[in-house]
Amino acid sequence: MNTAAVPYWRLSSFYFFYFAMLGAWLPFWPLYLRDLGYGAAAIGTLAGILQGTKIIAPNIWGWLADRSGQRMRVIRLGAFAAIAIFSAIFLRNDFVALILIVAGYSFFWNAVHAQFEVVSIAHLRERVHRYSLIRVWGSIGFICAVGGLGFYFDNYSINQLPLFILLLLSGIWFASLAVKEPEMPHKTARERGSLRKIMRDPALIAFMFSCFLLQLSHGPYYTFFSVYLESHGYAHGQTGLLWSFAVVAEVVVFLFMPRLLSRFALRSILLVSLLLAALRWLLIALLVDYLPALLFAQCLHAASFASHHAAAIEIVRRLFRMHPGQGMAMYSGVSYGAGAAAGALLSGFFWSISPIGTFIGAVVVTLVAAALVWRFVNAEMLGDERVIC
C-alpha cells in the first residue's frame, strides 16, 4: 500500500485502540464488577445497557455525520465525550452511578466506530479491497489487550481496570486527532436521494436480516463459551488459548482478504462464511470434549466473523453510496447491536434447558441466514460483485 496516498498507520491506530478497548472490556469488566461485590443480575443489566446503546447510538450519529459532512469532527466529539463520562467512575461506582456512566460513555463510544468505517473507506478510495489490511490492527489490538491485561491482573488487582480503560479511550481520541477529514462531496438531500426507498428494497432487508441472524447465532458463544468449556473440564489456560486462537485466525483472514475479494463474488463469500459458521456451532455443540475439533472450530472464526464482516462492509458501501454514515450505522445497529443483544438474551433463556441444544439452535439460525442470502442477495443487487484490485 502506498502510505503517502493513504494514511495507513493513522487509520490503523484508531482500530488498534478501539478494539484494544473492547479486549479490555469483554473479559475483565465482569470480573471488576464482581470484585466490587455485584451479582450476576447487576452485571447482566450493565451488559444489556451497553448493547442497547449499540442499537440506537450509531443511527443518531450516522444521521448527524451525513447531514453535517463533518464526520471526523463527530468522531472526535464522540471519543472525547466517552472519556469525560467514563472518568466519573473514579468518583462513584455505586449501581445507579454505573448505570449512568455505562449508558453515557457507551452512547458515544459505540457511535464512533461505524462512522470511522466510512472515513477509512473514503481515504482508501479505489483501494477499498485493502480495508482488511487496516482493520486487522483492531484484531491485533484486541489480542494485545487480552494477553497483556490478563498477565497483569494475574499479579495485580482487577480494581485498576478503569484506569486502563480510560487510557485506551484516550488512545482512541488521540488517534482520531491524527486523521484528516476525507474528501467526500457533500450532497444535498435531493442529490442523496431517498433513504427510505433504499431501505424498502427486499434484497437489502434480507441482507440486513441475515446479518442480524448471524450475530444472534453468536449469542451462546460470546455469553457461555467459557462456562461451557469449564463444565467439560477445560482449564482456564486452555480456555484463554481457544479464545485467542479464534482471533489469530481472524487476523490471518484479514491479511488475505484483498485476494479473496478480487477472486470471489461477494455473494459467494457471504454464503461460504455462513455455512462455515453453522459448521462451527455444530462442532462446538457435539465435539466439545475433542480438543482438535474445538481448535478447528475456533479457526472458523475467520469465516463466522472476519470474511463475512469484510464482505458485508463492501456491500453496505455499495448500497449506501449517498448515505454512507447511516448505512454503516444501520449495519452496526442491526447486527452487532440488535443481533448481539437478542443472541445474549435468548441464549440465556435456553442455556439452562440445554447447552448443546442452544448451540444447535445457533446452527439453525445461521442456516436460515444462509438461505436468505441464497434467495435474495444477487448480482443485480450488488452490481459488479468482485472487488477490482
Secondary structure, DSSP 8 states (H G I E B T S, - for coil): --TTTS-HHHHHHHHHHHHHHHHHHHHHHHHHHHHTT--HHHHHHHHHHHHHHHHHHHHHHHHHHHHHS-HHHHHHHHHHHHHHHHGGGGT--SHHHHHHHHHHHHHHHHHHHHHHHHHHHHHHGGGGGGHHHHHHHHHHHHHHHHHHHHHHHHHS-GGGHHHHHHHHHHHHHHHHHTS---------HHHH--HHHHHT-HHHHHHHHHHHHHHHHTHHHHHHHHHHHHHTT--HHHHHHHHHHHHHHHHHHHHHHHHHHHHS-HHHHHHHHHHHHHHHHHHHHH-TT-HHHHHHHHHTHIIIIIIHHHHHHHHHHHHTTT-HHHHHHHHIIIIIIIIHHHHHHHHHHHHTT-HHHHHHHHHHHHHHHHHHHHHH--HHHHSS-S---
